[in-house]
Amino acid sequence: NGPFVKRKPTKPPGEVFAEFEERFQEFEKVAQKKEALKLKEIPFPSEESGYFEGLTNALKTAGAQAKRVIRTLYLKWHPDKFMGRYRNKIQEEELEATQARVTAVQQALVAVKEKLNL
């Protein structure tokens, strides 16, 4: 098992999704107080973590709220919006990598939206 082996999350998908949302809220609080942010401090959701599976399951059961939830996540992870909020705090040498990671999250959200026809 090397470092690039995808591992299935051990927690239920909905729990993984909820934990990421809590981590992001905590990140936002910390980011307001810090002068500089490192890439590793940003709680990026990933396929490997089970986040998008959890999101998909949550949206399936959200009914009419599903579009609002996905729209909120789009705004949170929209590359221009994200970089507009945090660019001045992200270390210069990590700006490009941060932009790429945020764009990957946004693309994954598009895939979830399309999968659920939202």
N, C-alpha and C positions, 0 to 999 in steps of 0.2 A: 504494500500500500504506500505509494508515493504521495507527495504533497498535492498532486493534481487529480487524485482519485475522487470522483464525486461520491459523496456519502449521503445516504438518505437521512433526513432529520429524524430524531428519535421522539420528538414531540408531535402532537396532532397539528395539522396545518393551520387551523384557526388560532391555536395558541402561539404558533411561530409568528403569524401575522400580527397578532395583538402585541406581542413582545417587541417587534420591530417598531410599531407605532409608538410604544412607550419610550423606547430607546431614542427615537427621533425627537420626541417632545423634550426629553432630557438634553439631547444634543443642542436643540434650539435655545434652551435656557443657558447652557454653558457657553454657546457661541456668542450670546449677547454680552457676556462678561469678559471674554478672552480677547486679547489683542491679535493673536495669530492662531490659526487652525492647521492641523496636519491632516493629510489625507486619511490616515488610519483612524482618526477621531470621528470621521463621518460614518454614520451607520447605514452603509449602502445595503439595500436588500439584494438578495441574489437567488437565482434558481436553485443552487445547491442547498441553500438554507431552508428551502420549503416556503419562502415568503410568497411567491407568486401562486403556488398551489393553494396556500391558505387564503390569499386574496380572492382567488377564483371561487373557492368554496364559500367564502363570506359573501361575495357578490351574488352568487346563485341564490342565497337565502335572504338577501336584502330587499328583494322586491323592487318597489318604486324608488327606494333609497340608493339602489346600485349606481344609477347614473350620477348622483350627487357625490357618492364616495369616489368613483373613478375620476370625476372632474376635480375633486379636491386633491387627489394624488397626482393628477396631471400637473396641477399648478405647483404642488410641492416639488415635483421632480422635473419640471420643465427646465431645460438647460439654461435658457435666458433668464428665467425667474430665479432659479437657484443661484446662478453665478452673480446675478444682480444683488442678491441678498448677502452672499458670502465671499465674493471675489476679493474684496479689500482685506479679508481676514485670512484667506488661504495663502500659504507660502508660495512665492513666485514660481519656484521650481516644480511645484505640484499643481499648478493651474491647469495645464494641458491634461494631465492624468485625471484630475477631478472632473473636468469637462467631459472626458471620454466615459467615465464611470456614470455620471449623471445621464448622459445620452443613452447609455446601455439600459439604464433603469427605465427611462422614458420609452424606449423601443419595446421593452418587455411589457410595460403597461398597455401600449398599443396592441400588442399581441393578445393580452388578456381581454381587452375591450372587444377586439374582433372575434375572439373565440366565443364570447358570450353575446355577441350581436347587440352591444349597448350603444 
